[in-house]
Amino acid sequence: MNVATSSPVDDLLNPGESASRPVRILAAAARMFIEHGYEGASMEEIAKAAAVTRQTLYNRFPDGKESLFVAVAERMWKAFPIMNVATDERALSDPKRGLMQIATEFACFWSGPTAADFLRMVIMEGRRFPMLASRFDEVIQAPVLTVISDYLAELARRGVLAVQEPETAACDFMETLDGRVLWKQVRANSEPLAREEIEQIVERTVDAFLRSLRH
């Protein structure tokens, strides 16, 4: 059975009624950004959706929407599964295992419909507000690249895998994964990726990447 995966992002943006005020504010902000776009979402509407006053919102985010957007992105990153592949002996003895772990967690993280909607908003609004894309990359994409780069560097240090430039190789790996996962997710009317499809994409991506390093 081809079952769609659930994403931590979807849970983050749809917290229960018992969630704390800060959590509700960030979830409401993310939903407003998705529904109305970055430009169209006003601080007043976000406050109303979060059931707080406009003054409360500005007290927490005096710089307005930009600081609120960054806070949403940071909360997403904090929900990203902790990846310790650079110190995991099993992953360090088996590069395919480690890269599969990274790629699978990354793909599943962005697999849900709300996650895809948020990514679509960042891409579309990023044309008019370059800050959105740059801050999104800084807060979310950059830490993932660091994890991959550190892992590849440790593999190279141990002589397990021939990697001349870990940072460049990490970028190549992420670009391929982005193309096969994120762009597929953000296409209009795209259904959430099913677990089986994610596994197939991840294995093809990892196998192709490892072959490129051995040539």
Secondary structure, 3 states (H helix, E strand, C coil): CCCECCCHHHHHHCCCCCCCHHHHHHHHHHHHHHHHHHHHCCHHHHHHHHCCCHHHHHHHCCCCHHHHHHHHHHHHHHCCCCCCCCCCHHHHHCHHHHHHHHHHHHHHHCCCHHHHHHHHHHHHHHCCCHHHHHHHHHHHHHHHHHHHHHHHHHHHHHCCCCCCCHHHHHHHHHHHHHHHHHHHHHCCCCCCCEHHHHHHHHHHHHHHHHHHHHC
